[in-house]
Amino acid sequence: MSFDHETLVWFSKSYGLFYLLALSAIIVLYAYWPSNKDSFDKAAESILESEDKPWR
């Protein structure tokens, strides 16, 4: 079976498209998963809890 340049380009573009779509879906599912809410809220408020003062 012989692969020419157009076939390889088509395959790499299609594979890249489906790879990025699947990766985006996984990231969105992880970000909106209910059990991750506590850790995200804790991380968002951790910056506000520290008493950062100017350097003298």
mmCIF file as Biopython writes it, N, C-alpha, C and O atoms, coordinates in Angstrom:
data_model
#
loop_
_atom_site.group_PDB
_atom_site.id
_atom_site.type_symbol
_atom_site.label_atom_id
_atom_site.label_alt_id
_atom_site.label_comp_id
_atom_site.label_asym_id
_atom_site.label_entity_id
_atom_site.label_seq_id
_atom_site.pdbx_PDB_ins_code
_atom_site.Cartn_x
_atom_site.Cartn_y
_atom_site.Cartn_z
_atom_site.occupancy
_atom_site.B_iso_or_equiv
_atom_site.auth_seq_id
_atom_site.auth_asym_id
_atom_site.pdbx_PDB_model_num
ATOM 1   N N  . MET A ? 1  ? 0.846   -1.176 0.000  1.0 0.0 1  A 1 
ATOM 2   C CA . MET A ? 1  ? 0.000   0.000  0.000  1.0 0.0 1  A 1 
ATOM 3   C C  . MET A ? 1  ? 0.890   1.238  0.000  1.0 0.0 1  A 1 
ATOM 4   O O  . MET A ? 1  ? 1.744   1.395  0.872  1.0 0.0 1  A 1 
ATOM 5   N N  . SER A ? 2  ? 0.694   2.087  -0.950 1.0 0.0 2  A 1 
ATOM 6   C CA . SER A ? 2  ? 1.534   3.263  -1.139 1.0 0.0 2  A 1 
ATOM 7   C C  . SER A ? 2  ? 0.784   4.511  -0.672 1.0 0.0 2  A 1 
ATOM 8   O O  . SER A ? 2  ? -0.382  4.717  -1.008 1.0 0.0 2  A 1 
ATOM 9   N N  . PHE A ? 3  ? 1.487   5.345  0.114  1.0 0.0 3  A 1 
ATOM 10  C CA . PHE A ? 3  ? 0.909   6.598  0.584  1.0 0.0 3  A 1 
ATOM 11  C C  . PHE A ? 3  ? 1.557   7.758  -0.152 1.0 0.0 3  A 1 
ATOM 12  O O  . PHE A ? 3  ? 2.779   7.902  -0.140 1.0 0.0 3  A 1 
ATOM 13  N N  . ASP A ? 4  ? 0.752   8.570  -0.782 1.0 0.0 4  A 1 
ATOM 14  C CA . ASP A ? 4  ? 1.302   9.768  -1.395 1.0 0.0 4  A 1 
ATOM 15  C C  . ASP A ? 4  ? 1.167   10.937 -0.420 1.0 0.0 4  A 1 
ATOM 16  O O  . ASP A ? 4  ? 0.607   10.787 0.666  1.0 0.0 4  A 1 
ATOM 17  N N  . HIS A ? 5  ? 1.671   12.073 -0.807 1.0 0.0 5  A 1 
ATOM 18  C CA . HIS A ? 5  ? 1.739   13.235 0.081  1.0 0.0 5  A 1 
ATOM 19  C C  . HIS A ? 5  ? 0.345   13.726 0.480  1.0 0.0 5  A 1 
ATOM 20  O O  . HIS A ? 5  ? 0.124   14.056 1.645  1.0 0.0 5  A 1 
ATOM 21  N N  . GLU A ? 6  ? -0.590  13.780 -0.457 1.0 0.0 6  A 1 
ATOM 22  C CA . GLU A ? 6  ? -1.937  14.272 -0.146 1.0 0.0 6  A 1 
ATOM 23  C C  . GLU A ? 6  ? -2.644  13.379 0.871  1.0 0.0 6  A 1 
ATOM 24  O O  . GLU A ? 6  ? -3.371  13.876 1.730  1.0 0.0 6  A 1 
ATOM 25  N N  . THR A ? 7  ? -2.436  12.066 0.780  1.0 0.0 7  A 1 
ATOM 26  C CA . THR A ? 7  ? -3.060  11.144 1.725  1.0 0.0 7  A 1 
ATOM 27  C C  . THR A ? 7  ? -2.507  11.358 3.127  1.0 0.0 7  A 1 
ATOM 28  O O  . THR A ? 7  ? -3.262  11.368 4.099  1.0 0.0 7  A 1 
ATOM 29  N N  . LEU A ? 8  ? -1.210  11.526 3.233  1.0 0.0 8  A 1 
ATOM 30  C CA . LEU A ? 8  ? -0.598  11.754 4.539  1.0 0.0 8  A 1 
ATOM 31  C C  . LEU A ? 8  ? -1.019  13.098 5.132  1.0 0.0 8  A 1 
ATOM 32  O O  . LEU A ? 8  ? -1.242  13.193 6.339  1.0 0.0 8  A 1 
ATOM 33  N N  . VAL A ? 9  ? -1.129  14.122 4.316  1.0 0.0 9  A 1 
ATOM 34  C CA . VAL A ? 9  ? -1.569  15.428 4.795  1.0 0.0 9  A 1 
ATOM 35  C C  . VAL A ? 9  ? -3.021  15.341 5.268  1.0 0.0 9  A 1 
ATOM 36  O O  . VAL A ? 9  ? -3.354  15.877 6.325  1.0 0.0 9  A 1 
ATOM 37  N N  . TRP A ? 10 ? -3.887  14.676 4.504  1.0 0.0 10 A 1 
ATOM 38  C CA . TRP A ? 10 ? -5.282  14.520 4.895  1.0 0.0 10 A 1 
ATOM 39  C C  . TRP A ? 10 ? -5.389  13.760 6.218  1.0 0.0 10 A 1 
ATOM 40  O O  . TRP A ? 10 ? -6.160  14.145 7.097  1.0 0.0 10 A 1 
ATOM 41  N N  . PHE A ? 11 ? -4.620  12.687 6.358  1.0 0.0 11 A 1 
ATOM 42  C CA . PHE A ? 11 ? -4.662  11.890 7.585  1.0 0.0 11 A 1 
ATOM 43  C C  . PHE A ? 11 ? -4.173  12.704 8.780  1.0 0.0 11 A 1 
ATOM 44  O O  . PHE A ? 11 ? -4.783  12.652 9.848  1.0 0.0 11 A 1 
ATOM 45  N N  . SER A ? 12 ? -3.092  13.448 8.622  1.0 0.0 12 A 1 
ATOM 46  C CA . SER A ? 12 ? -2.561  14.219 9.743  1.0 0.0 12 A 1 
ATOM 47  C C  . SER A ? 12 ? -3.498  15.361 10.133 1.0 0.0 12 A 1 
ATOM 48  O O  . SER A ? 12 ? -3.632  15.659 11.320 1.0 0.0 12 A 1 
ATOM 49  N N  . LYS A ? 13 ? -4.135  15.996 9.181  1.0 0.0 13 A 1 
ATOM 50  C CA . LYS A ? 13 ? -5.099  17.055 9.497  1.0 0.0 13 A 1 
ATOM 51  C C  . LYS A ? 13 ? -6.334  16.483 10.188 1.0 0.0 13 A 1 
ATOM 52  O O  . LYS A ? 13 ? -6.838  17.071 11.145 1.0 0.0 13 A 1 
ATOM 53  N N  . SER A ? 14 ? -6.817  15.358 9.715  1.0 0.0 14 A 1 
ATOM 54  C CA . SER A ? 14 ? -7.992  14.738 10.337 1.0 0.0 14 A 1 
ATOM 55  C C  . SER A ? 14 ? -7.665  14.250 11.738 1.0 0.0 14 A 1 
ATOM 56  O O  . SER A ? 14 ? -8.449  14.467 12.663 1.0 0.0 14 A 1 
ATOM 57  N N  . TYR A ? 15 ? -6.534  13.600 11.912 1.0 0.0 15 A 1 
ATOM 58  C CA . TYR A ? 15 ? -6.133  13.115 13.221 1.0 0.0 15 A 1 
ATOM 59  C C  . TYR A ? 15 ? -5.951  14.281 14.181 1.0 0.0 15 A 1 
ATOM 60  O O  . TYR A ? 15 ? -6.377  14.200 15.333 1.0 0.0 15 A 1 
ATOM 61  N N  . GLY A ? 16 ? -5.338  15.344 13.737 1.0 0.0 16 A 1 
ATOM 62  C CA . GLY A ? 16 ? -5.134  16.518 14.581 1.0 0.0 16 A 1 
ATOM 63  C C  . GLY A ? 16 ? -6.446  17.158 14.987 1.0 0.0 16 A 1 
ATOM 64  O O  . GLY A ? 16 ? -6.591  17.598 16.127 1.0 0.0 16 A 1 
ATOM 65  N N  . LEU A ? 17 ? -7.404  17.218 14.078 1.0 0.0 17 A 1 
ATOM 66  C CA . LEU A ? 17 ? -8.709  17.791 14.389 1.0 0.0 17 A 1 
ATOM 67  C C  . LEU A ? 17 ? -9.418  16.983 15.464 1.0 0.0 17 A 1 
ATOM 68  O O  . LEU A ? 17 ? -9.894  17.546 16.450 1.0 0.0 17 A 1 
ATOM 69  N N  . PHE A ? 18 ? -9.493  15.675 15.284 1.0 0.0 18 A 1 
ATOM 70  C CA . PHE A ? 18 ? -10.187 14.832 16.260 1.0 0.0 18 A 1 
ATOM 71  C C  . PHE A ? 18 ? -9.439  14.786 17.582 1.0 0.0 18 A 1 
ATOM 72  O O  . PHE A ? 18 ? -10.066 14.697 18.638 1.0 0.0 18 A 1 
ATOM 73  N N  . TYR A ? 19 ? -8.121  14.844 17.548 1.0 0.0 19 A 1 
ATOM 74  C CA . TYR A ? 19 ? -7.325  14.872 18.773 1.0 0.0 19 A 1 
ATOM 75  C C  . TYR A ? 19 ? -7.622  16.144 19.577 1.0 0.0 19 A 1 
ATOM 76  O O  . TYR A ? 19 ? -7.841  16.071 20.786 1.0 0.0 19 A 1 
ATOM 77  N N  . LEU A ? 20 ? -7.631  17.295 18.923 1.0 0.0 20 A 1 
ATOM 78  C CA . LEU A ? 20 ? -7.901  18.550 19.627 1.0 0.0 20 A 1 
ATOM 79  C C  . LEU A ? 20 ? -9.343  18.640 20.117 1.0 0.0 20 A 1 
ATOM 80  O O  . LEU A ? 20 ? -9.592  19.192 21.189 1.0 0.0 20 A 1 
ATOM 81  N N  . LEU A ? 21 ? -10.284 18.115 19.361 1.0 0.0 21 A 1 
ATOM 82  C CA . LEU A ? 21 ? -11.681 18.101 19.818 1.0 0.0 21 A 1 
ATOM 83  C C  . LEU A ? 21 ? -11.839 17.221 21.054 1.0 0.0 21 A 1 
ATOM 84  O O  . LEU A ? 21 ? -12.520 17.605 22.005 1.0 0.0 21 A 1 
ATOM 85  N N  . ALA A ? 22 ? -11.219 16.053 21.047 1.0 0.0 22 A 1 
ATOM 86  C CA . ALA A ? 22 ? -11.312 15.152 22.197 1.0 0.0 22 A 1 
ATOM 87  C C  . ALA A ? 22 ? -10.613 15.759 23.407 1.0 0.0 22 A 1 
ATOM 88  O O  . ALA A ? 22 ? -11.134 15.678 24.519 1.0 0.0 22 A 1 
ATOM 89  N N  . LEU A ? 23 ? -9.454  16.360 23.215 1.0 0.0 23 A 1 
ATOM 90  C CA . LEU A ? 23 ? -8.730  16.983 24.312 1.0 0.0 23 A 1 
ATOM 91  C C  . LEU A ? 23 ? -9.523  18.147 24.898 1.0 0.0 23 A 1 
ATOM 92  O O  . LEU A ? 23 ? -9.555  18.316 26.117 1.0 0.0 23 A 1 
ATOM 93  N N  . SER A ? 24 ? -10.156 18.941 24.060 1.0 0.0 24 A 1 
ATOM 94  C CA . SER A ? 24 ? -10.979 20.059 24.545 1.0 0.0 24 A 1 
ATOM 95  C C  . SER A ? 24 ? -12.172 19.550 25.337 1.0 0.0 24 A 1 
ATOM 96  O O  . SER A ? 24 ? -12.515 20.123 26.371 1.0 0.0 24 A 1 
ATOM 97  N N  . ALA A ? 25 ? -12.807 18.488 24.869 1.0 0.0 25 A 1 
ATOM 98  C CA . ALA A ? 25 ? -13.949 17.924 25.593 1.0 0.0 25 A 1 
ATOM 99  C C  . ALA A ? 25 ? -13.523 17.387 26.954 1.0 0.0 25 A 1 
ATOM 100 O O  . ALA A ? 25 ? -14.245 17.562 27.936 1.0 0.0 25 A 1 
ATOM 101 N N  . ILE A ? 26 ? -12.366 16.737 27.031 1.0 0.0 26 A 1 
ATOM 102 C CA . ILE A ? 26 ? -11.870 16.217 28.302 1.0 0.0 26 A 1 
ATOM 103 C C  . ILE A ? 26 ? -11.574 17.346 29.273 1.0 0.0 26 A 1 
ATOM 104 O O  . ILE A ? 26 ? -11.888 17.239 30.459 1.0 0.0 26 A 1 
ATOM 105 N N  . ILE A ? 27 ? -10.979 18.421 28.793 1.0 0.0 27 A 1 
ATOM 106 C CA . ILE A ? 27 ? -10.657 19.561 29.656 1.0 0.0 27 A 1 
ATOM 107 C C  . ILE A ? 27 ? -11.926 20.225 30.177 1.0 0.0 27 A 1 
ATOM 108 O O  . ILE A ? 27 ? -12.000 20.582 31.353 1.0 0.0 27 A 1 
ATOM 109 N N  . VAL A ? 28 ? -12.916 20.392 29.322 1.0 0.0 28 A 1 
ATOM 110 C CA . VAL A ? 28 ? -14.176 21.005 29.749 1.0 0.0 28 A 1 
ATOM 111 C C  . VAL A ? 28 ? -14.886 20.118 30.765 1.0 0.0 28 A 1 
ATOM 112 O O  . VAL A ? 28 ? -15.414 20.621 31.756 1.0 0.0 28 A 1 
ATOM 113 N N  . LEU A ? 29 ? -14.907 18.814 30.536 1.0 0.0 29 A 1 
ATOM 114 C CA . LEU A ? 29 ? -15.523 17.904 31.496 1.0 0.0 29 A 1 
ATOM 115 C C  . LEU A ? 29 ? -14.805 17.945 32.841 1.0 0.0 29 A 1 
ATOM 116 O O  . LEU A ? 29 ? -15.449 17.930 33.889 1.0 0.0 29 A 1 
ATOM 117 N N  . TYR A ? 30 ? -13.486 17.996 32.817 1.0 0.0 30 A 1 
ATOM 118 C CA . TYR A ? 30 ? -12.723 18.077 34.061 1.0 0.0 30 A 1 
ATOM 119 C C  . TYR A ? 30 ? -13.015 19.379 34.807 1.0 0.0 30 A 1 
ATOM 120 O O  . TYR A ? 30 ? -13.155 19.377 36.030 1.0 0.0 30 A 1 
ATOM 121 N N  . ALA A ? 31 ? -13.107 20.466 34.088 1.0 0.0 31 A 1 
ATOM 122 C CA . ALA A ? 31 ? -13.325 21.762 34.728 1.0 0.0 31 A 1 
ATOM 123 C C  . ALA A ? 31 ? -14.721 21.871 35.338 1.0 0.0 31 A 1 
ATOM 124 O O  . ALA A ? 31 ? -14.888 22.521 36.370 1.0 0.0 31 A 1 
ATOM 125 N N  . TYR A ? 32 ? -15.714 21.253 34.725 1.0 0.0 32 A 1 
ATOM 126 C CA . TYR A ? 32 ? -17.087 21.365 35.215 1.0 0.0 32 A 1 
ATOM 127 C C  . TYR A ? 32 ? -17.549 20.147 36.017 1.0 0.0 32 A 1 
ATOM 128 O O  . TYR A ? 32 ? -18.725 20.056 36.366 1.0 0.0 32 A 1 
ATOM 129 N N  . TRP A ? 33 ? -16.644 19.207 36.315 1.0 0.0 33 A 1 
ATOM 130 C CA . TRP A ? 33 ? -17.015 18.036 37.104 1.0 0.0 33 A 1 
ATOM 131 C C  . TRP A ? 33 ? -17.345 18.478 38.532 1.0 0.0 33 A 1 
ATOM 132 O O  . TRP A ? 33 ? -16.554 19.197 39.142 1.0 0.0 33 A 1 
ATOM 133 N N  . PRO A ? 34 ? -18.488 18.068 39.076 1.0 0.0 34 A 1 
ATOM 134 C CA . PRO A ? 34 ? -18.926 18.578 40.381 1.0 0.0 34 A 1 
ATOM 135 C C  . PRO A ? 34 ? -17.940 18.319 41.528 1.0 0.0 34 A 1 
ATOM 136 O O  . PRO A ? 34 ? -17.833 19.148 42.432 1.0 0.0 34 A 1 
ATOM 137 N N  . SER A ? 35 ? -17.237 17.221 41.515 1.0 0.0 35 A 1 
ATOM 138 C CA . SER A ? 35 ? -16.330 16.934 42.631 1.0 0.0 35 A 1 
ATOM 139 C C  . SER A ? 35 ? -15.081 17.811 42.627 1.0 0.0 35 A 1 
ATOM 140 O O  . SER A ? 35 ? -14.367 17.856 43.630 1.0 0.0 35 A 1 
ATOM 141 N N  . ASN A ? 36 ? -14.798 18.507 41.530 1.0 0.0 36 A 1 
ATOM 142 C CA . ASN A ? 36 ? -13.634 19.392 41.460 1.0 0.0 36 A 1 
ATOM 143 C C  . ASN A ? 36 ? -13.941 20.807 41.936 1.0 0.0 36 A 1 
ATOM 144 O O  . ASN A ? 36 ? -13.029 21.628 42.039 1.0 0.0 36 A 1 
ATOM 145 N N  . LYS A ? 37 ? -15.197 21.108 42.227 1.0 0.0 37 A 1 
ATOM 146 C CA . LYS A ? 37 ? -15.589 22.463 42.595 1.0 0.0 37 A 1 
ATOM 147 C C  . LYS A ? 37 ? -14.885 22.934 43.864 1.0 0.0 37 A 1 
ATOM 148 O O  . LYS A ? 37 ? -14.432 24.077 43.935 1.0 0.0 37 A 1 
ATOM 149 N N  . ASP A ? 38 ? -14.790 22.063 44.865 1.0 0.0 38 A 1 
ATOM 150 C CA . ASP A ? 38 ? -14.153 22.455 46.123 1.0 0.0 38 A 1 
ATOM 151 C C  . ASP A ? 38 ? -12.686 22.818 45.926 1.0 0.0 38 A 1 
ATOM 152 O O  . ASP A ? 38 ? -12.215 23.813 46.478 1.0 0.0 38 A 1 
ATOM 153 N N  . SER A ? 39 ? -11.967 22.032 45.153 1.0 0.0 39 A 1 
ATOM 154 C CA . SER A ? 39 ? -10.545 22.329 44.958 1.0 0.0 39 A 1 
ATOM 155 C C  . SER A ? 39 ? -10.348 23.612 44.148 1.0 0.0 39 A 1 
ATOM 156 O O  . SER A ? 39 ? -9.402  24.358 44.399 1.0 0.0 39 A 1 
ATOM 157 N N  . PHE A ? 40 ? -11.237 23.877 43.171 1.0 0.0 40 A 1 
ATOM 158 C CA . PHE A ? 40 ? -11.124 25.107 42.395 1.0 0.0 40 A 1 
ATOM 159 C C  . PHE A ? 40 ? -11.479 26.322 43.243 1.0 0.0 40 A 1 
ATOM 160 O O  . PHE A ? 40 ? -10.831 27.364 43.137 1.0 0.0 40 A 1 
ATOM 161 N N  . ASP A ? 41 ? -12.502 26.197 44.083 1.0 0.0 41 A 1 
ATOM 162 C CA . ASP A ? 41 ? -12.860 27.300 44.973 1.0 0.0 41 A 1 
ATOM 163 C C  . ASP A ? 41 ? -11.745 27.582 45.976 1.0 0.0 41 A 1 
ATOM 164 O O  . ASP A ? 41 ? -11.439 28.739 46.265 1.0 0.0 41 A 1 
ATOM 165 N N  . LYS A ? 42 ? -11.147 26.534 46.498 1.0 0.0 42 A 1 
ATOM 166 C CA . LYS A ? 42 ? -10.041 26.694 47.452 1.0 0.0 42 A 1 
ATOM 167 C C  . LYS A ? 42 ? -8.850  27.382 46.780 1.0 0.0 42 A 1 
ATOM 168 O O  . LYS A ? 42 ? -8.218  28.251 47.380 1.0 0.0 42 A 1 
ATOM 169 N N  . ALA A ? 43 ? -8.548  27.005 45.564 1.0 0.0 43 A 1 
ATOM 170 C CA . ALA A ? 43 ? -7.438  27.624 44.838 1.0 0.0 43 A 1 
ATOM 171 C C  . ALA A ? 43 ? -7.728  29.087 44.520 1.0 0.0 43 A 1 
ATOM 172 O O  . ALA A ? 43 ? -6.823  29.920 44.553 1.0 0.0 43 A 1 
ATOM 173 N N  . ALA A ? 44 ? -8.978  29.400 44.213 1.0 0.0 44 A 1 
ATOM 174 C CA . ALA A ? 44 ? -9.328  30.786 43.885 1.0 0.0 44 A 1 
ATOM 175 C C  . ALA A ? 44 ? -9.243  31.683 45.109 1.0 0.0 44 A 1 
ATOM 176 O O  . ALA A ? 44 ? -8.867  32.850 44.997 1.0 0.0 44 A 1 
ATOM 177 N N  . GLU A ? 45 ? -9.587  31.152 46.277 1.0 0.0 45 A 1 
ATOM 178 C CA . GLU A ? 45 ? -9.569  31.963 47.492 1.0 0.0 45 A 1 
ATOM 179 C C  . GLU A ? 45 ? -8.219  31.953 48.195 1.0 0.0 45 A 1 
ATOM 180 O O  . GLU A ? 45 ? -7.998  32.770 49.089 1.0 0.0 45 A 1 
ATOM 181 N N  . SER A ? 46 ? -7.318  31.065 47.827 1.0 0.0 46 A 1 
ATOM 182 C CA . SER A ? 46 ? -6.031  30.976 48.508 1.0 0.0 46 A 1 
ATOM 183 C C  . SER A ? 46 ? -5.183  32.227 48.273 1.0 0.0 46 A 1 
ATOM 184 O O  . SER A ? 46 ? -4.370  32.585 49.125 1.0 0.0 46 A 1 
ATOM 185 N N  . ILE A ? 47 ? -5.355  32.876 47.165 1.0 0.0 47 A 1 
ATOM 186 C CA . ILE A ? 47 ? -4.601  34.092 46.879 1.0 0.0 47 A 1 
ATOM 187 C C  . ILE A ? 47 ? -5.090  35.225 47.774 1.0 0.0 47 A 1 
ATOM 188 O O  . ILE A ? 47 ? -4.301  36.067 48.204 1.0 0.0 47 A 1 
ATOM 189 N N  . LEU A ? 48 ? -6.381  35.245 48.051 1.0 0.0 48 A 1 
ATOM 190 C CA . LEU A ? 48 ? -6.952  36.317 48.855 1.0 0.0 48 A 1 
ATOM 191 C C  . LEU A ? 48 ? -6.634  36.167 50.341 1.0 0.0 48 A 1 
ATOM 192 O O  . LEU A ? 48 ? -6.648  37.157 51.072 1.0 0.0 48 A 1 
ATOM 193 N N  . GLU A ? 49 ? -6.346  34.941 50.802 1.0 0.0 49 A 1 
ATOM 194 C CA . GLU A ? 49 ? -6.110  34.706 52.216 1.0 0.0 49 A 1 
ATOM 195 C C  . GLU A ? 49 ? -4.726  35.161 52.678 1.0 0.0 49 A 1 
ATOM 196 O O  . GLU A ? 49 ? -4.548  35.518 53.843 1.0 0.0 49 A 1 
ATOM 197 N N  . SER A ? 50 ? -3.762  35.148 51.785 1.0 0.0 50 A 1 
ATOM 198 C CA . SER A ? 50 ? -2.408  35.504 52.198 1.0 0.0 50 A 1 
ATOM 199 C C  . SER A ? 50 ? -2.287  37.006 52.429 1.0 0.0 50 A 1 
ATOM 200 O O  . SER A ? 50 ? -2.910  37.807 51.732 1.0 0.0 50 A 1 
ATOM 201 N N  . GLU A ? 51 ? -1.490  37.366 53.399 1.0 0.0 51 A 1 
ATOM 202 C CA . GLU A ? 51 ? -1.281  38.784 53.705 1.0 0.0 51 A 1 
ATOM 203 C C  . GLU A ? 51 ? 0.006   39.239 53.022 1.0 0.0 51 A 1 
ATOM 204 O O  . GLU A ? 51 ? 1.071   39.312 53.635 1.0 0.0 51 A 1 
ATOM 205 N N  . ASP A ? 52 ? -0.124  39.535 51.767 1.0 0.0 52 A 1 
ATOM 206 C CA . ASP A ? 52 ? 1.021   39.958 50.984 1.0 0.0 52 A 1 
ATOM 207 C C  . ASP A ? 52 ? 1.252   41.448 51.212 1.0 0.0 52 A 1 
ATOM 208 O O  . ASP A ? 52 ? 0.346   42.258 51.019 1.0 0.0 52 A 1 
ATOM 209 N N  . LYS A ? 53 ? 2.454   41.803 51.620 1.0 0.0 53 A 1 
ATOM 210 C CA . LYS A ? 53 ? 2.784   43.194 51.880 1.0 0.0 53 A 1 
ATOM 211 C C  . LYS A ? 53 ? 3.925   43.634 50.971 1.0 0.0 53 A 1 
ATOM 212 O O  . LYS A ? 53 ? 4.691   42.799 50.489 1.0 0.0 53 A 1 
ATOM 213 N N  . PRO A ? 54 ? 4.040   44.909 50.738 1.0 0.0 54 A 1 
ATOM 214 C CA . PRO A ? 54 ? 5.146   45.397 49.902 1.0 0.0 54 A 1 
ATOM 215 C C  . PRO A ? 54 ? 6.502   45.087 50.524 1.0 0.0 54 A 1 
ATOM 216 O O  . PRO A ? 54 ? 6.650   45.021 51.744 1.0 0.0 54 A 1 
ATOM 217 N N  . TRP A ? 55 ? 7.465   44.905 49.668 1.0 0.0 55 A 1 
ATOM 218 C CA . TRP A ? 55 ? 8.821   44.614 50.110 1.0 0.0 55 A 1 
ATOM 219 C C  . TRP A ? 55 ? 9.477   45.905 50.621 1.0 0.0 55 A 1 
ATOM 220 O O  . TRP A ? 55 ? 9.338   46.961 50.004 1.0 0.0 55 A 1 
ATOM 221 N N  . ARG A ? 56 ? 10.173  45.816 51.724 1.0 0.0 56 A 1 
ATOM 222 C CA . ARG A ? 56 ? 10.823  47.019 52.270 1.0 0.0 56 A 1 
ATOM 223 C C  . ARG A ? 56 ? 12.292  46.927 52.122 1.0 0.0 56 A 1 
ATOM 224 O O  . ARG A ? 56 ? 13.012  47.842 52.522 1.0 0.0 56 A 1 
#
